[in-house]
Amino acid sequence: MKIVVFGITGRIGIRVAKEALDRGHEVTGVARDPSSATLRHPKLRTARGDVTEASTVALVAAGHDAVVCAVGPTPKDGGVDVILKAPRALMDGLKKVGAKRFLVVGGAGSLEVAPGKVLMDSPDFPAAWKPVAKAAADALALYRKERDLEWTYLSPAALIEPGTRTGSYRTGGEKLLTDAKGTSAISMEDFAIAVVDELEKPRHVRQRFTVAY
């Protein structure tokens, strides 16, 4: 499979690319500054691009089987703007070259924690994260309206950090997954496994799903 990964220089993007490469896939890693990419592999090539520009998406997606958007907000890329601008550019760009399959690394803030209540509305949800969580929820709403492309939106657990690749995770739908102690967590390494598993064997086309331990 030939896979495009937008966000190859990010913490999740680099792990998704490595997981795909380790399984024998070919990866095109895209970043605004690809020279800063640290991952090296015979089946990896890097390209300069911006997921908020449809022309860029079309250019790099041509000839590929799937696209992963693992771009997150930073002050350098305009904060939450990238989350809100990416959906339309991504979908328009893919349609230009006849590509269909893409997966978006989303947020956990819009997952349900109780009937009618989502995580970002919880009293202990960090106020500084709310703009990002709201933007991610708005982006998901845009993807849900798409009926032609084969999109998937993958929300992580409430806590996602660099860690160990265990090869184990649970999947859920619209509700936040927690363990017996009430903890919702997953390592970035196991999250990357879930991304590539979904690309190899799609089970959540035009759906949002979540993963956690």
Protein Blocks (a to p, Z undefined) as FASTA:
>chain_A
ZZddehilbmklmmmmmmmmmnopacddddfblmlpmbdcfkbccddddfkbmklmmmmm
gopabdcdfbdcdfknopjmlmmmmmmmmmmmmmmnopabdcddddfklpcfbehiafkl
pfklcfklmmmmmmmmmmmmmmmmpmkbccddddddfbdcddddehpacddfkbccddfk
opacddfklmmmmmmmmmmmccbghiacdddZZ
